[in-house]
């Protein structure tokens, strides 16, 4: 709604960015102004974005969560010949942000503050600036006309496990829409990213048998058994680091496993009955998370005969917590070539953090990631993005317009 009709030109050099040359700042302020913390509704933001598209003559569809409190938005800018389904690309991002609870913010996180060459606010890096820059270019896409459609995909509940976008992808497939590629604007410092690791997480629950701590042979110590399994996982982590397959394009070039929480026991003078811990694997696309899990489970089960010999009701159980596949888009693919053309470089990287990109990729939609800001600033108090990153993103979008527009 606030996007100017004419867009500034690409900066010719590395001169400092002037805020007045940027076309997306008002839209960034607007989107950050909606508190879309994942636990809350995102509908106010979605309604506003829907109205923005309507103002430019573009219809959008929503897919809701079970309670109707949150929605994905999917909007299509058809090609000049009316084609709205075949080919073209998706610009994708999530609308939710992580909580600010307990974080020492110096400013109101939902009111963008500019300090020098930085914008500060929740979501300025992860990832409302990318959404805003995309929206800022809608008038230009419409004015110049498109050779192939451009789709906008705004999801809910990414931060809680990439939940919302799964419905959006299913809905898009059901409508017979078949884009040739997708750009996810997670913060990569505007570096083109063509792959990320997969992730899988579980909870292990050990049920032992309580006894007075002076009678340890009559009990089954759940904490100690859990710790044996934790130690086994730590050993596997070292093996993966030292002898696992590597891909040096990643910041962490090998598959990692780790234990993040552990809870067990009630008092020192009681042999503990219960202990539970959560663990995860972040794996390179060619490593199998299920094989790792099978090994953990087999090791855990080796304790059962001794446990049952003391108390038959003892057990070790596993709950799956989350799964996000990895992805690796082919270097020669059309979307990689387009991403290179838009970022003005032939270099691309791979990252260890998970995104919605892998879900698009697994739905047969080749995907790259490229967005303003850095993952190190995401989820932090005083989250920030530099004006330079916004300028780079606007340059990216401007080159995209040159690639996809008819005039
Ligand atoms: Zn994100």
Boltz pocket constraint, residues with backbone or C-beta under 6 A from the ligand:
constraints:
  - pocket:
      binder: B
      contacts: [[A, 94], [A, 126], [A, 127], [A, 158], [A, 186], [A, 187]]
      max_distance: 6.0
